[in-house]
Amino acid sequence: MLDSYFFALYNRSMDFSRGRLDEVKHTDICLWLDYYGDLLSERQLQVLTYFYADDLSLAEIADLTGLTRQGVHEQVRRGASKLEEFERKLRLAERERELSQALVHVRCLLANGETEEVLHELDALLHTFGLYESERS
């Protein structure tokens, strides 16, 4: 019972990449910064970190960086767009979410003694990551 509740709660909390990528949230950008931040220019990474991770205002960031508020806004817009494009192409955050959900589901199945379903789920995971039956032995 508790495992089912935990699984449902976990699914709702990890719903950051489900659906269309144009519905980007603040938490999406923060997560994508962790994955793809090093692919941005140094300036964009700095501005996005100030804006999304440190929750600074455009004016505060402008004071720290020497940019205008409009310049900061443009860096935030362009940087967020690049992060979204990286996620659309590479899907690292989405794959981690899927893997996390699958692992929680497998744990729930094991707790309920459903070993056949566990094997089925693990085979699906192996297939997802390109590890087929012949590579497991």
Backbone as JSON, one array per atom type, in Angstrom:
{
  "sequence": "MLDSYFFALYNRSMDFSRGRLDEVKHTDICLWLDYYGDLLSERQLQVLTYFYADDLSLAEIADLTGLTRQGVHEQVRRGASKLEEFERKLRLAERERELSQALVHVRCLLANGETEEVLHELDALLHTFGLYESERS",
  "N": [[0.83, -1.2, 0.0], [1.84, 1.3, 0.89], [3.98, 1.43, -0.86], [2.66, 1.72, -3.33], [1.47, 4.2, -2.96], [3.79, 5.77, -2.68], [4.9, 5.4, -5.23], [2.96, 6.64, -6.89], [3.06, 9.26, -5.89], [5.72, 9.86, -6.48], [5.68, 9.74, -9.28], [4.08, 12.0, -9.88], [5.73, 14.03, -8.92], [7.9, 13.86, -10.6], [7.14, 14.72, -13.05], [8.26, 16.47, -14.89], [9.15, 16.41, -17.55], [7.25, 15.33, -19.14], [4.92, 15.31, -21.8], [4.5, 18.17, -23.99], [7.41, 19.97, -24.92], [7.26, 22.7, -25.08], [5.97, 23.67, -22.93], [7.54, 24.63, -20.8], [8.87, 24.68, -17.54], [10.04, 26.44, -14.62], [11.47, 24.64, -13.01], [12.18, 22.76, -14.91], [14.11, 24.11, -16.45], [16.07, 24.52, -14.48], [16.84, 21.86, -13.98], [17.72, 21.1, -16.56], [19.85, 22.83, -16.77], [21.68, 21.58, -15.11], [22.25, 19.29, -16.61], [22.98, 20.24, -19.21], [24.31, 22.65, -18.99], [27.05, 23.16, -19.31], [27.29, 23.23, -22.04], [26.49, 25.65, -22.88], [27.32, 29.11, -23.59], [29.79, 30.82, -21.63], [28.8, 33.21, -20.55], [25.99, 32.91, -20.91], [25.52, 30.68, -19.26], [26.24, 31.75, -16.78], [24.33, 33.85, -16.49], [21.88, 32.44, -16.67], [22.17, 30.77, -14.46], [22.21, 32.64, -12.35], [19.61, 33.65, -12.7], [17.77, 31.4, -12.71], [18.71, 29.43, -10.81], [19.66, 30.93, -8.63], [17.64, 32.72, -8.27], [17.66, 35.5, -8.85], [16.73, 38.87, -9.74], [16.14, 40.48, -12.95], [17.27, 43.02, -12.9], [19.09, 42.81, -10.76], [20.84, 40.91, -11.8], [21.76, 42.3, -14.0], [23.22, 44.33, -12.73], [25.27, 42.78, -11.6], [26.53, 41.65, -13.84], [27.03, 43.62, -15.69], [25.5, 43.92, -17.92], [22.62, 45.24, -19.71], [19.22, 45.42, -18.5], [17.53, 44.51, -20.5], [19.39, 43.13, -22.03], [20.07, 41.08, -20.27], [17.58, 39.82, -20.11], [17.36, 38.91, -22.75], [19.54, 37.13, -22.87], [18.65, 35.22, -21.02], [16.32, 34.3, -22.32], [17.36, 33.28, -24.77], [19.23, 31.41, -23.79], [17.58, 29.63, -22.32], [16.06, 28.68, -24.42], [18.03, 27.31, -25.88], [18.67, 25.29, -24.02], [16.26, 23.92, -23.95], [16.21, 22.98, -26.57], [18.46, 21.28, -26.53], [17.52, 19.32, -24.74], [15.33, 18.36, -26.18], [16.63, 17.13, -28.29], [18.56, 15.4, -27.12], [17.42, 14.21, -24.85], [18.16, 13.56, -22.16], [17.28, 14.2, -19.52], [14.63, 13.35, -19.68], [14.99, 10.6, -20.16], [16.22, 9.88, -17.76], [14.12, 10.35, -16.0], [12.26, 8.44, -16.92], [13.71, 6.09, -16.39], [13.96, 6.27, -13.6], [11.27, 6.12, -12.82], [10.69, 3.55, -13.76], [12.39, 1.99, -12.17], [11.36, 2.48, -9.6], [8.86, 1.35, -9.99], [9.57, -1.35, -10.45], [10.64, -1.94, -7.96], [8.31, -1.79, -6.39], [6.87, -3.92, -7.52], [8.55, -6.05, -6.81], [8.31, -5.92, -4.03], [5.73, -6.78, -3.8], [5.96, -9.37, -4.57], [5.85, -10.09, -7.27], [7.44, -11.6, -9.38], [7.61, -12.46, -12.09], [6.57, -10.29, -13.53], [8.48, -8.42, -12.79], [10.76, -9.42, -14.1], [9.9, -9.05, -16.74], [9.72, -6.22, -16.83], [12.41, -5.54, -16.32], [13.62, -6.67, -18.58], [12.52, -4.99, -20.51], [13.73, -2.59, -19.77], [16.43, -3.24, -20.23], [16.31, -3.57, -22.99], [15.62, -0.95, -23.73], [17.97, 0.41, -23.15], [19.68, -0.71, -24.91], [20.79, -3.18, -24.28], [20.74, -6.33, -24.95], [19.36, -9.68, -24.74], [21.51, -11.49, -25.37], [23.68, -10.05, -24.51], [23.52, -9.94, -21.78], [24.47, -12.22, -20.48]],
  "CA": [[0.0, 0.0, 0.0], [2.73, 2.45, 0.97], [4.75, 1.46, -2.09], [1.8, 2.27, -4.38], [1.35, 5.62, -2.68], [5.08, 6.37, -3.0], [5.05, 5.39, -6.69], [2.07, 7.67, -7.44], [3.62, 10.54, -5.49], [6.96, 10.04, -7.24], [5.31, 10.05, -10.67], [3.63, 13.38, -9.97], [6.85, 14.94, -8.68], [8.88, 13.73, -11.68], [6.41, 14.98, -14.28], [8.83, 17.66, -15.49], [9.44, 16.32, -18.98], [6.14, 14.71, -19.85], [4.15, 16.21, -22.64], [5.21, 19.01, -24.93], [8.53, 20.72, -24.36], [7.02, 24.13, -25.08], [5.38, 23.99, -21.63], [8.71, 24.57, -19.94], [8.72, 25.26, -16.22], [11.25, 26.87, -13.94], [12.2, 23.45, -12.57], [12.76, 22.15, -16.1], [15.33, 24.84, -16.79], [17.07, 24.2, -13.45], [17.31, 20.5, -14.24], [18.47, 21.1, -17.8], [21.13, 23.49, -16.49], [22.58, 20.54, -14.57], [22.65, 18.39, -17.69], [23.51, 20.85, -20.42], [24.86, 23.98, -18.72], [28.41, 23.3, -19.87], [27.21, 23.41, -23.48], [26.16, 27.05, -23.12], [28.44, 30.03, -23.46], [30.06, 31.15, -20.22], [27.88, 34.29, -20.18], [24.64, 32.37, -20.77], [25.49, 29.84, -18.07], [26.26, 32.64, -15.62], [23.06, 34.56, -16.4], [20.83, 31.47, -16.35], [22.36, 30.33, -13.07], [21.71, 33.73, -11.5], [18.16, 33.81, -12.84], [16.98, 30.22, -12.34], [19.18, 28.74, -9.61], [19.8, 31.87, -7.51], [16.4, 33.52, -8.24], [17.92, 36.94, -8.89], [15.93, 39.61, -10.71], [16.88, 40.96, -14.11], [18.05, 44.19, -12.47], [20.22, 42.34, -9.95], [21.78, 40.25, -12.7], [22.35, 43.37, -14.8], [24.24, 44.96, -11.88], [26.4, 41.85, -11.41], [27.19, 41.29, -15.08], [27.3, 44.78, -16.54], [24.54, 43.94, -19.03], [21.37, 45.95, -19.45], [18.14, 44.49, -18.15], [17.1, 43.9, -21.76], [20.44, 42.18, -22.39], [19.89, 39.92, -19.39], [16.36, 39.14, -20.56], [17.68, 38.23, -24.01], [20.4, 35.99, -22.53], [17.79, 34.22, -20.38], [15.44, 33.74, -23.35], [18.16, 32.47, -25.69], [19.79, 30.27, -23.06], [16.49, 28.68, -22.04], [15.71, 28.07, -25.7], [19.08, 26.33, -26.18], [18.52, 24.15, -23.11], [15.1, 23.17, -24.42], [16.62, 22.29, -27.79], [19.33, 20.17, -26.12], [16.68, 18.26, -24.16], [14.52, 17.79, -27.25], [17.47, 16.28, -29.12], [19.32, 14.39, -26.36], [16.47, 13.56, -23.94], [18.81, 13.01, -20.97], [16.39, 14.35, -18.36], [13.48, 12.47, -19.92], [15.42, 9.21, -19.95], [16.42, 9.66, -16.33], [12.78, 10.27, -15.4], [11.71, 7.13, -17.27], [14.46, 5.08, -15.66], [13.59, 6.39, -12.19], [9.92, 5.58, -12.67], [10.74, 2.1, -13.95], [13.02, 1.39, -10.99], [10.38, 2.53, -8.5], [7.83, 0.36, -10.32], [10.16, -2.67, -10.22], [10.71, -2.12, -6.5], [6.94, -2.09, -5.93], [6.55, -5.27, -7.95], [9.31, -6.97, -5.95], [7.7, -5.9, -2.69], [4.48, -7.55, -3.88], [6.29, -10.73, -4.97], [5.49, -10.32, -8.67], [8.74, -11.78, -10.02], [7.47, -12.53, -13.55], [6.42, -8.91, -14.01], [9.78, -7.78, -12.59], [11.61, -9.84, -15.22], [9.41, -8.37, -17.93], [10.12, -4.81, -16.73], [13.86, -5.47, -16.47], [13.91, -6.91, -19.99], [12.17, -3.75, -21.22], [14.8, -1.63, -19.47], [17.61, -3.68, -20.97], [16.07, -3.25, -24.4], [15.67, 0.51, -23.85], [19.36, 0.86, -23.09], [20.46, -1.42, -25.92], [21.43, -4.38, -23.72], [19.83, -7.4, -25.31], [19.49, -10.97, -24.06], [22.83, -12.08, -25.57], [24.7, -9.25, -23.82], [23.34, -10.04, -20.33], [25.13, -13.38, -19.89]],
  "C": [[0.87, 1.26, 0.0], [3.55, 2.57, -0.3], [3.93, 2.06, -3.24], [1.63, 3.77, -4.2], [2.63, 6.34, -3.06], [5.27, 6.46, -4.51], [4.2, 6.49, -7.33], [2.61, 9.06, -7.12], [4.88, 10.85, -6.29], [6.65, 10.4, -8.69], [4.88, 11.5, -10.82], [4.79, 14.34, -9.8], [7.85, 14.92, -9.82], [8.26, 14.04, -13.03], [6.97, 16.15, -15.07], [9.03, 17.57, -16.99], [8.3, 15.72, -19.78], [5.41, 15.75, -20.69], [5.04, 17.05, -23.54], [6.29, 19.82, -24.24], [8.28, 22.22, -24.35], [6.33, 24.59, -23.8], [6.46, 23.91, -20.56], [8.43, 25.3, -18.63], [10.08, 25.65, -15.66], [12.1, 25.66, -13.53], [12.82, 22.7, -13.74], [14.1, 22.8, -16.42], [16.43, 24.54, -15.76], [17.67, 22.81, -13.68], [18.18, 20.46, -15.49], [19.8, 21.82, -17.65], [22.14, 22.49, -15.96], [23.11, 19.64, -15.68], [23.46, 19.09, -18.77], [24.19, 22.2, -20.21], [26.23, 24.19, -19.33], [28.41, 23.46, -21.38], [26.86, 24.84, -23.87], [27.43, 27.89, -23.09], [28.61, 30.36, -21.97], [29.08, 32.21, -19.72], [26.47, 33.75, -19.97], [24.52, 31.5, -19.52], [25.44, 30.7, -16.82], [24.89, 33.31, -15.42], [21.93, 33.6, -16.02], [20.95, 30.96, -14.92], [21.86, 31.39, -12.1], [20.18, 33.77, -11.52], [17.38, 32.61, -12.31], [17.42, 29.58, -11.03], [19.23, 29.68, -8.4], [18.6, 32.78, -7.35], [16.66, 35.02, -8.14], [17.04, 37.6, -9.94], [16.8, 40.03, -11.89], [17.77, 42.14, -13.73], [19.27, 43.77, -11.65], [21.29, 41.68, -10.83], [22.5, 41.29, -13.56], [23.46, 44.07, -14.0], [25.47, 44.08, -11.74], [27.21, 41.62, -12.69], [27.59, 42.47, -15.96], [26.43, 44.84, -17.78], [23.39, 44.87, -18.69], [20.32, 44.93, -19.04], [17.62, 43.78, -19.4], [18.11, 42.85, -22.21], [20.34, 40.91, -21.56], [18.68, 39.12, -19.84], [16.63, 38.34, -21.83], [18.56, 37.01, -23.76], [19.58, 34.86, -21.9], [16.94, 33.53, -21.44], [16.22, 32.82, -24.28], [18.73, 31.23, -25.0], [18.75, 29.2, -22.76], [16.08, 27.96, -23.31], [16.75, 27.01, -26.1], [18.94, 25.09, -25.31], [17.35, 23.28, -23.56], [15.45, 22.37, -25.68], [17.54, 21.09, -27.47], [18.5, 19.01, -25.58], [15.84, 17.6, -25.24], [15.35, 16.8, -28.07], [18.11, 15.13, -28.33], [18.47, 13.6, -25.37], [17.11, 12.97, -22.68], [17.91, 13.08, -19.75], [15.17, 13.44, -18.49], [13.84, 11.01, -19.66], [15.66, 8.92, -18.48], [15.08, 9.53, -15.61], [12.16, 8.9, -15.67], [12.4, 6.01, -16.5], [14.08, 5.1, -14.18], [12.21, 5.8, -11.94], [9.93, 4.06, -12.79], [11.35, 1.41, -12.73], [12.08, 1.4, -9.79], [9.29, 1.49, -8.74], [8.34, -1.06, -10.06], [10.26, -2.95, -8.73], [9.34, -2.48, -5.93], [6.54, -3.51, -6.3], [7.28, -6.31, -7.1], [8.71, -7.06, -4.56], [6.42, -6.71, -2.65], [4.71, -8.98, -4.36], [5.96, -11.07, -6.41], [6.76, -10.46, -9.52], [8.65, -11.87, -11.54], [7.36, -11.13, -14.15], [7.72, -8.13, -13.86], [10.72, -8.14, -13.75], [11.19, -9.17, -16.52], [9.85, -6.91, -17.95], [11.63, -4.65, -16.92], [14.28, -5.73, -17.91], [13.61, -5.66, -20.83], [13.23, -2.68, -21.0], [16.07, -1.98, -20.23], [17.48, -3.36, -22.45], [16.17, -1.75, -24.63], [17.1, 1.02, -23.91], [20.27, 0.05, -24.02], [21.2, -2.64, -25.4], [20.47, -5.55, -23.94], [20.2, -8.69, -24.59], [20.91, -11.54, -24.18], [23.92, -11.34, -24.8], [24.61, -9.38, -22.3], [24.15, -11.16, -19.73], [26.63, -13.22, -19.82]]
}
